Amino acid sequence: MGLDLVEFTLALEESFALFLPDADAVTLTTPRKVIDYLEQRLTPATSSQCLDQMAFYKVRRAGMQVLARPRDVFKPQAQWDHLLETKHQRRQWELVGQATGLPKWPRLTLWGSFPRYVRTVGDTARHLATTCPSALKGQAPAWTRAEITSVVTRLMDRELGVKEFDLDDRFVQDLGLS
């Protein structure tokens, strides 16, 4: 298994809060096999939850608490550089992250700017819904196939740079990954 697929496997483990044995990981040669495998390993849910919405509410609540700003300023399109005080931006950003209680809060760049994938409140919620959905769901999370598929698809984009694919495309032979 090449470096791309090792990183993707690690991202899957972090997102779904499970360990993928090497013997299992090498058999997961297509997105569909990954989804099928996760569906068998994870606790099934009877109804789907919107992970983006769950993350947005958590981020909004943390922002309101830390920044003492009203609820209506925390819209999905609200930009963080308008919500945070320039002078205290880095510290406020860290405090909002801590207040969410989620493990994958992104760091600002070395120069103190926001990474392109978290410039707005909505972008940040989407990032969290992709990188730590198990933490969003809480103790003993349950999953629908649609939720698993959504997270796997987003991780393929984020970790592998693959946006368009068929679920039966093979990672190495069809998508050219190593």
Helices and strands as residue ranges (DSSP letters): H 3-16, H 22-25, H 31-41, E 43-44, H 51-67, G 71-73, H 80-83, G 86-88, H 89-100, G 116-118, H 121-131, H 133-137, E 142-143, H 145-155, I 156-160
